[in-house]
Structure formats: structure tokens, C-alpha cells
Amino acid sequence: MKLEPLFPFPYIFPSDNFSSDNYPEIRPWVIKAIAEEEQKSNDKIWKDEPSADFQYSERLRRIRFFRKHENENPLLKIIASRLELCERNNRCCSGACPECGRLLQRWLVRKSKCIIRDYIEKSGHQLVAITIIPATPITGPGKLHTLDIRNLLRRLKYALDKAGIDNAIGAIDFSFNEDKRGKYNTFWSAHYYIITSVANRRRITKLLRQIFGDDIRIPRPVKISNFDNIRRRRSYAFKIQFKRRIGVDAIKAMKDGNIRNCRNTSRDKLRAAERLELFIYLDRIGFAKRFIFRSVKPNIQSSKVELRAIRCMRRRIRPMR
């Protein structure tokens, strides 16, 4: 698959020393958060967390991968050069860098515990994780560069306003989806994962499903599950590993002895063309645009970045009937 050669974005070829000033997608709080986490121990802080050594090796693998295909797309040469300059105390902050992604994920896991406990989890509400997989926009292979992440965030804001969800934290994740029997064309899925608290779980599910309808490709667009405020669960809020999701029809036996049709999903590695397309897109948008902060924002305090609760007046939206 031939990738789109250029993006409408001001890429700059890096010099011998990396400078974040050349990359407008890098937010100051991201630079500070990555630098802060880098000064901490490299010991794993949750089960199955990728190690620092693994992500260092993964960065080198990606550089070789980009160099191998750089003649197909000039952006790959730029990204490879950027990742080559990534080093301790001078991180590249590329959305495609596995080392920077790991540090930012660890920062979020550390800093989100108290904000979830003290602010997002309201008295009398249930702490939950909400996964939303929009059926639109669906992005075909080779067209990921057309996906406007700002529109994704605006649509989520509208939905959360409708549902009355004021406090939340999370991020946008990506997967490449297909059906094992070819029932539909393959596509990129950008989906939301947010941590919040709700008073009426059934009502919220109903409201969100009215906004994010299902279809043959996404039979269950909204899933709400209980959330335990532990490190491993918090790490899901910002994923740095991306998969190919393969759907298949299945049959499930019920407790009453009846059976019903359902859908199962298995996961596999992204193929070369998919990895190239996704990494270019992630490098272009940067880390900050993937985050979802609602009544919460990163606040730079000297050499640290804290998650701070903010209170603001929201536009009242007429509830859905």
C-alpha cells in the first residue's frame, strides 16, 4: 500500500541536536512531564509494563524500520532522524517514540491516582471506565492522515455534555480493524477511553448509545465497566501499544441454558504498512492531542507537572429524550 507522501504540516528536518522549538505539536507540559518521569527509578510500576530496556530496543527497531522504507515517504526520514536524537535529558517527544511514550504513560499513572480519588470519584457515584468506539468517522487504509483529531475531541465533548459528565481523564487510542471472514472492509478505529464517575450507569449508557450508534463493524460502540484506581488500570488511559483487532462471529452459552450470537475479537500485530501509517500520524499530532482532560488540566510547577482540578461553567445542553 502506497502511503500519502505529504501532510499539511510544517515538518522541519532536525539538526545534530534536538530542539523542541522546531516542533509546534509538542506542548510544554509534555516536555516537563517526560523529563520529570525520567529522573525516577526505571523499575516497573505495574504488572506487564514494558521495561525501559525493551522500549529502548523498540526505538532502535523503529529507526531501522523507518530507514528501510524512507524512500517510500520522505516523512519517514525526518521521523527516523528525530528518534535518533532522542536521549536522556533531551527527549524527542515524538508521538511515535516508544521511550517518550513509556515515560509519559508512567507519569500519568503516578499523577492520576489522587485526582481520580479526590476529584473525579464523586460521593454517591460509581467510578467507571467508559470505552467509546465511534462508527463515524471510519478511516480506510492509507487515509489515516485525513482523520481530524480535533473533531474527535469536539464530538466527545458534546457527548459528555449531553450525559452530564463533568470530570474525566483519558485518551484516544487507535486500532486497525478487520473481520476474519471479510464481512466488511478493513478500517482504522480511533476510540475513546475515559475514567469518570456516574450516578446512573444505565442512563449514561443509553444516552451515549443514542449518540454513538452501532453498525455491522462496531456492534457495541459503548462499554462501561467498573474501575479500580490501581496502577495497571490507570495505565489503560493512555496506551502506547497498538494492535490489529480481528472480529469473528461467535456463540455464547447463557446461564439459563440458552445461546445467543455475539462477536469476539482477537488481537494481532500491525502489519508493516499499517505501522508506517500509524507512526507517521502519531508523530504528526504529538502526544498532547491524544489526551482527554475534562475539568482537569496539567499544571507546570517548576520542574514538575501536576494534574490540577479546575472548575468552569459549562454550557447547558438540553437532555436527550
C-alpha positions in Angstrom: 0.0 0.0 0.0 1.4 3.4 -1.0 1.2 6.0 1.7 0.2 9.6 1.2 3.6 11.4 0.6 3.0 14.6 2.4 0.9 16.1 5.2 -0.3 19.7 5.5 2.0 20.2 8.4 5.3 22.2 8.8 7.8 19.5 9.3 11.4 20.6 9.9 14.5 18.5 9.4 16.3 18.2 12.7 19.9 19.3 13.2 22.6 17.5 15.2 20.9 18.5 18.5 17.2 18.0 19.1 15.2 21.2 19.8 11.5 21.1 20.7 11.2 24.7 19.3 11.1 23.2 15.8 8.0 21.1 16.6 4.9 23.1 17.3 2.9 20.0 18.3 5.0 19.5 21.4 3.3 21.1 24.4 5.4 22.4 27.3 3.7 20.2 29.8 4.6 17.1 27.8 8.3 18.0 27.8 8.2 18.7 31.5 6.3 15.5 32.4 8.6 13.3 30.4 11.7 15.0 31.9 10.2 14.6 35.4 9.5 10.9 35.0 12.9 10.3 33.5 14.5 11.2 36.9 12.6 8.4 38.7 13.6 4.8 39.0 13.2 2.6 35.9 11.6 -0.2 38.0 8.3 -1.4 36.7 5.3 0.1 38.5 2.6 -2.2 37.3 2.4 -5.8 36.0 3.2 -6.4 32.4 4.6 -2.8 31.9 7.2 -2.7 29.1 10.6 -2.2 30.5 12.9 0.7 29.8 15.3 -1.7 28.0 12.5 -3.1 25.9 11.4 0.4 24.8 14.9 1.5 24.1 15.3 -1.5 21.8 11.9 -0.8 20.3 13.1 2.8 19.4 16.1 1.4 17.6 13.9 -1.1 15.7 11.6 1.7 14.6 14.5 3.8 13.4 15.8 0.9 11.3 12.2 0.3 10.1 11.8 3.9 9.0 15.2 3.9 7.3 14.2 0.8 5.4 11.1 2.5 4.0 12.3 6.1 3.8 12.4 6.1 0.0 8.6 5.5 0.0 7.8 8.6 2.0 10.2 11.5 2.9 8.5 11.9 6.3 10.0 8.6 7.4 13.5 10.0 7.0 12.5 13.0 9.2 10.9 10.9 11.9 13.9 8.5 11.9 16.3 11.4 12.4 14.2 12.8 15.2 14.1 9.5 17.0 17.9 9.1 16.6 18.4 12.3 18.5 16.2 11.1 21.5 18.4 10.6 24.5 18.3 11.0 28.3 17.6 14.6 29.4 16.9 15.6 25.8 13.9 13.6 24.7 12.4 14.0 21.2 8.8 13.9 22.5 7.6 12.4 19.2 4.2 10.8 19.3 5.9 7.8 17.6 8.7 7.4 20.1 8.2 4.3 22.3 10.6 5.6 25.0 8.9 9.0 25.3 5.5 7.3 25.2 6.6 5.0 28.1 7.7 7.9 30.2 4.5 9.9 29.6 2.4 6.9 30.4 4.2 6.3 33.7 3.9 10.0 34.5 0.1 9.7 34.0 -0.1 6.5 36.1 1.6 8.3 39.0 -0.1 11.6 38.8 -3.7 10.5 38.2 -4.2 8.5 41.4 -5.0 11.4 43.6 -7.0 13.4 41.1 -9.2 10.3 40.4 -9.6 9.6 44.1 -10.2 13.2 45.3 -12.0 14.8 42.4 -13.2 12.5 39.7 -14.8 10.0 42.1 -17.8 11.9 43.4 -19.7 11.0 46.6 -22.5 8.7 45.8 -21.2 8.0 42.3 -19.7 4.9 40.8 -16.1 5.0 39.5 -16.1 3.6 35.9 -14.1 3.3 32.7 -16.0 4.2 29.5 -14.8 2.9 26.2 -16.5 4.5 23.2 -15.8 3.3 19.6 -17.4 5.7 17.2 -18.8 4.2 13.9 -18.1 7.5 12.3 -15.7 8.7 11.1 -14.4 5.4 9.8 -11.0 5.8 8.1 -9.8 3.4 5.5 -6.3 2.1 5.0 -3.9 4.8 3.7 -6.3 7.6 4.7 -5.4 8.0 8.4 -3.9 11.3 7.7 -7.4 12.7 6.9 -8.6 12.0 10.4 -9.1 15.3 12.3 -8.4 14.6 15.9 -9.8 17.9 17.0 -13.2 17.0 15.6 -13.0 13.7 17.5 -12.4 15.6 20.7 -15.2 18.1 19.9 -17.7 15.2 19.3 -16.7 13.6 22.6 -17.1 16.9 24.5 -20.6 17.2 23.0 -21.5 13.7 24.1 -20.2 14.2 27.6 -22.1 17.4 28.0 -25.2 15.6 26.9 -24.6 12.9 29.5 -23.7 15.4 32.2 -20.2 14.0 32.7 -18.2 17.0 34.0 -15.0 15.3 35.4 -13.0 12.8 33.4 -9.5 11.8 32.3 -8.4 9.6 29.5 -7.1 9.5 25.9 -7.7 8.4 22.3 -6.4 5.0 21.3 -6.0 3.6 17.8 -6.5 0.1 16.3 -6.7 -1.4 12.8 -9.9 -3.5 12.5 -10.9 -6.3 10.2 -13.4 -9.2 10.1 -12.0 -12.7 9.9 -14.5 -13.6 7.1 -14.3 -10.3 5.3 -17.8 -9.1 6.2 -16.6 -5.5 5.9 -13.7 -3.6 4.7 -10.7 -3.0 7.0 -10.5 0.4 8.7 -8.8 2.5 11.3 -10.7 3.0 14.5 -10.0 5.9 16.8 -11.7 5.2 20.1 -12.0 7.0 23.5 -11.1 5.6 26.9 -12.1 7.8 29.8 -12.2 7.4 33.6 -15.1 9.1 35.3 -17.8 8.5 37.9 -21.5 8.2 37.3 -24.7 8.2 39.4 -26.8 6.2 37.0 -24.8 3.8 34.8 -27.8 2.5 32.8 -28.9 6.1 31.9 -25.4 7.1 30.8 -25.1 4.0 28.7 -28.4 4.7 27.0 -27.5 8.4 26.3 -24.1 7.6 24.8 -25.5 4.8 22.6 -28.0 7.3 21.2 -25.1 9.5 20.1 -22.7 6.7 19.1 -24.8 4.3 17.1 -23.7 0.7 16.3 -23.4 -0.9 12.9 -22.0 -4.2 11.5 -18.4 -3.1 12.0 -19.0 -1.9 15.6 -21.8 -3.8 17.2 -21.0 -2.5 20.7 -19.9 1.1 20.5 -20.2 1.9 24.2 -18.9 -0.2 27.1 -18.9 0.9 30.7 -17.1 -1.2 33.3 -16.2 -0.8 36.9 -12.9 0.9 37.5 -10.4 0.2 40.3 -8.0 3.0 40.9 -4.8 0.9 40.7 -1.7 1.4 38.5 -2.5 -1.2 35.9 -6.0 0.1 35.3 -4.8 3.7 35.1 -2.2 2.7 32.5 -5.1 1.9 30.1 -6.0 5.6 30.0 -3.0 6.2 27.7 -1.9 3.3 25.6 1.4 3.2 23.7 1.0 -0.2 22.1 -1.4 -0.6 19.2 -2.9 -3.7 17.7 -4.8 -5.2 14.8 -8.3 -6.2 16.0 -9.9 -9.2 14.2 -13.6 -9.7 14.7 -15.4 -13.0 14.4 -18.9 -14.3 14.9 -19.3 -16.5 17.9 -22.0 -18.2 20.1 -22.2 -17.7 23.8 -24.0 -20.1 26.2 -26.2 -18.2 28.8 -26.7 -19.2 32.4 -30.3 -20.2 31.6 -29.1 -22.7 29.1 -30.0 -20.6 26.0 -27.4 -19.5 23.5 -27.0 -16.2 21.7 -25.0 -14.9 18.8 -22.2 -12.5 19.7 -18.9 -11.1 18.5 -15.4 -12.0 19.7 -12.2 -10.1 19.0 -8.7 -11.4 18.8 -5.6 -9.2 18.6 -2.6 -9.4 16.3 0.4 -7.3 15.4 0.0 -4.4 12.9 1.5 -5.1 9.5 4.3 -3.1 8.1 2.1 -0.7 6.0 -0.2 -0.1 9.0 2.7 0.6 11.4 4.2 3.1 9.0 0.9 4.9 8.5 0.1 5.0 12.2 3.6 6.1 13.3 3.6 9.0 10.8 0.2 10.1 12.1 1.2 9.8 15.8 4.4 11.8 15.1 2.3 14.5 13.3 -0.3 15.0 16.0 2.0 14.6 19.0 1.1 13.3 22.5 -0.9 16.1 23.9 -3.8 15.9 21.3 -4.5 12.3 22.3 -5.3 13.2 25.9 -8.8 13.8 27.3 -8.9 16.2 30.2 -12.3 17.3 31.5 -12.3 19.8 34.4 -8.7 18.6 34.9 -5.5 20.0 33.3 -1.8 19.5 33.6 -0.2 22.3 35.5 3.5 23.1 35.4 5.1 23.8 38.8 8.8 24.5 38.4 10.3 21.1 37.3 7.1 19.1 37.9 3.8 18.7 36.2 0.7 18.1 38.4 -2.8 17.3 37.4 -5.0 20.0 38.8 -8.8 20.2 39.1 -10.4 23.2 37.5 -13.9 24.4 37.8 -15.7 26.1 34.9 -19.2 27.0 33.8 -20.4 24.6 31.1 -23.0 25.5 28.5 -26.3 23.8 29.4 -27.4 21.3 26.8 -31.0 20.1 26.6 -31.0 16.4 27.7 -31.8 13.8 25.1 -35.2 12.2 25.3 
